Amino acid sequence: MLENLKNNEGLTLKNFKSVNYKTGYQVATEGYETKSLQEAEELVKAYNGNCGVWLADGVYYIDKSHRERTKKEALRIGRNCKQISILKWSNMSLIYCWKAINFFLKKCWHVDADML
């Protein structure tokens, strides 16, 4: 499954199967980085197939993650676990956990507040 990922592609796994949700927020609690496909697959197994995987510039990012129903709870968990962002399933957008990042994006990159 991971061998088919292209650069800047990812997937969320639940019990080793790719999933997509219409609502809620995906939040990671911990994660690893590796350049090895074999090690990435071993990490997915270590998380019992319940994780997110992203491939960027030859690096696999494997995060133990789960879905939360509310933005408030997902942000609380994300901040406690020192995550940069959470995923909003309804529109596949990122919501940044830290206000400094939100401020930077709004002021310097002119990102619409609805995107945050």
N, C-alpha and C positions, 0 to 999 in steps of 0.2 A: 504494500500500500504506500509506504513512504517513498519508495523508489520512483513513484510516478509524480511526486511533487515537482513543480517547476519553481524557478526563482520567484520569490515574493508570493508564494502560495502557501496556504495552510489549511488545516482541518481540525475539527473538534471530534474527539472520540468518546463514545460511551460503550463500555463493554466491547472494545475493539472495533466498533462499527462507527462510521462517520455519521454525525447527526447535525441537524439544523433545527432551530426553534423559531417560532414566530414572535414570542414574547420573552421577557426576562433579560437577564444580564449574566454574562459569563465572567467569572473572576478566578484568577490564579492565586494559589497560596504559596507555591514554590516552583522552582524550575531549574533546568540545566541547559547548557549549550554544548554542542559537539559538532565536529566536522565529519564524524564517522557515521555512515548510514547504519552500520551494525550496532554501534553504541546507542544511536537514537532508537532503534528498534528494541534494544534491551531496556532502555528507560521507559518506553511505552509499556512493556511487559511488567516492569517494576511498579508502574502506576495502575496495574490491572486493566489496562486499556481505557482508562478514564483520564484523559488529558487533552491538551491542545498541542498541536505541532505546527511550526512555521519554519519555512526554509528561506533564508536570505543570504545571498552571496556565499553559498557553500557552507553555511552554518545552520544546523538544525536547532531550533529552540523548542524544548519540550517542557510544558508547564502542567503541573497537577492543577486541574481546574474543575469548577462545578458551576451549575446554573443557580442563580438566585432570582426570586420573583421581583424584588424591589431594588431600585437604583440605590436607595439609601443604604440598604444592607450590603449590597455589592461594593459600594464605595467604602463603607466601613471596613470590610474585610480586605479590600485592596490596599487601603492605607495602612492597616495593621500589618500587612504582609509586604509592605514596601513595593507595591506594584506601581507601574507607571500609569496604566489605564485598565479599564474594563470594556467589554464588548456589549453593545446594545443590539440584541438579536433582531428587533423589528426592522432596523434599517442597516444593520451590519456596520455601524459607526463606532468609533472609539470615544469613550468618555474618560478624560484624564482625571486621575485621582487627586492631583495636587493643584491648588489654585494658581500657583506661579506658572505652571504650564498653560493653564487656561488663559491667564492674563497675557502671556507671551503670544499665544496663538491668535487671540483676538486683536491685540494691538499691532503685532509685527507681521502677521500673516493674513490678517483680516478674515479670519475664519468666522463664519456665522455662528452666533450663540446657540442656535438650534442644533448645530452639529455637535455641541459639547454636552 
